[in-house]
Amino acid sequence: MKKIIFAAIALVTLSIGSVLVFAQRGGGEFGRGHGGRGGEFLFGRIAKELNLSDEQKTQIKQIMDAEKEKIKPIFESLKENRQKMQALTADRNFDEAKVKQLADEQGSLTSLLIVEKERTKSQIFQVLTVEQREKAKAMKEKFEERMKEGRKNRKDKPTDKPTE
C-alpha cells in the first residue's frame, strides 16, 4: 500500500510544475526535495534552465506558498493514517474492515493531493511563456526517461539475495 501511494505521489511530482511546487516545500518528512537547501538548489536550477524572470520567480513563489498551505493538512492526514495503519497492522488481531477504511481514506487523500498539485501546475504554467512551457515539457520528458532507465537498470541488476 505504501509503495502504491508513494508511486502515485511520485508520478505527480514528476511534472515540472509539481517539481517547482515540491522544491519549495518547507519541512515535511520527504527529505531534501521537500524544502531546505536541496529544494532551493532544484528550484534555482529549473529557474535557470527555463530562464525565468525575477517577476516570474516571484509569481511562482506566491503560487507555491498558497499551495503549500492548502496541502499541508492533506500531508498531515496522510501521515496520521500511515501511523494508524502501522499501529493497526502491528496488532495480532487483523481487522480487515478497519484496514480497508484507512486504505480508502488514503486513496481519497491522495486524490485530493493530485488535484491540488495539478491545479498548481496549471497556475504555474500560466506564468510561463510558450517557449518556457515547451522547454519545461522537454525537461519533464528527459527526466521521465532517466527515471525509466534507472528503474530498468535496477530491475536488471543482479541481487545478492540467495534464491529459495
Secondary structure as the mmCIF struct_conf table of DSSP 4:
data_model
#
loop_
_struct_conf.conf_type_id
_struct_conf.id
_struct_conf.beg_label_comp_id
_struct_conf.beg_label_asym_id
_struct_conf.beg_label_seq_id
_struct_conf.end_label_comp_id
_struct_conf.end_label_asym_id
_struct_conf.end_label_seq_id
HELX_RH_AL_P HELX_RH_AL_P1 LYS A 2 LEU A 14
BEND BEND1 SER A 15 SER A 15
HELX_RH_AL_P HELX_RH_AL_P2 ILE A 16 GLN A 24
BEND BEND2 GLY A 27 PHE A 30
HELX_RH_3T_P HELX_RH_3T_P1 ARG A 32 HIS A 34
BEND BEND3 GLY A 35 GLY A 35
HELX_RH_AL_P HELX_RH_AL_P3 GLY A 36 LEU A 50
TURN_TY1_P TURN_TY1_P1 ASN A 51 ASN A 51
HELX_RH_AL_P HELX_RH_AL_P4 ASP A 54 ALA A 90
BEND BEND4 ASP A 91 ASN A 93
HELX_RH_AL_P HELX_RH_AL_P5 GLU A 96 VAL A 127
BEND BEND5 LEU A 128 LEU A 128
HELX_RH_AL_P HELX_RH_AL_P6 VAL A 130 ASP A 156
BEND BEND6 LYS A 157 LYS A 157
HELX_LH_PP_P HELX_LH_PP_P1 PRO A 158 THR A 159
BEND BEND7 ASP A 160 ASP A 160
HELX_LH_PP_P HELX_LH_PP_P2 LYS A 161 THR A 163
#
